[in-house]
Every structure is written in structure tokens, then in C-alpha cells.
Amino acid sequence: GFPRVSTSFDFHSALRFEQEFDVCLRVAAITKKSIRYTCVMTDGDTKIATGTLVVVCVRRRPNGPMAAVEIPPVILARLQVARDVGA
């Protein structure tokens, strides 16, 4: 699994119930065990929120705690760090 271990968001504008908006999620960094994303949420030209999210690859055994493990090569092969990450 990939649980969140860190998040940080700044909110710039309010949303209304059922308001639709766009989310741009980019891979900002990859380590052996973690992925850091940047995120920008917008509605047209209005910036709603910006932030970061870090997930860690873990394995959990029955009745045991989660333990960080290396991201499987099959997953790493599908990811690359975005060139224009600025958030």
C-alpha cells in the first residue's frame, strides 16, 4: 500500500457544495520507498489550493505493523519526476 505520511496545503479560495474543479497532480520526487507529489486545484483561472503530498510504499503482515519497503520496479517503471514542478 501507499499510505500518506505527510501533507501540506494552502487554501486560496473557498469551494461550494458540488462545485466542480480541476486537480493537477505531479510527481515531484521519487526515492526508493517514497513518492512526493505537488498539487494545484483550480476552477478556471481561480487558484483554489496548492500543496504537497508524500506517500510511502509499505507492506503489512497479518496482525503486524506496516513496514516501509522499496517501491516495486513495475510501479517505478510507470512514474517519472515532472520537469516543471514549481509548487
VENMOFEN-V726497 format. One record per helix or strand. SS is the DSSP state (A for helix, B for strand). FROM is the first residue (numbers start at 1). LEN is the number of residues. If there is no record, write none. Layout:
# VENMOFEN-V726497
ss=SS from=FROM len=LEN
ss=SS from=FROM len=LEN
This chain:
# VENMOFEN-V726497
ss=B from=2 len=10
ss=B from=22 len=9
ss=B from=34 len=10
ss=B from=46 len=15
ss=B from=66 len=3
ss=A from=73 len=4
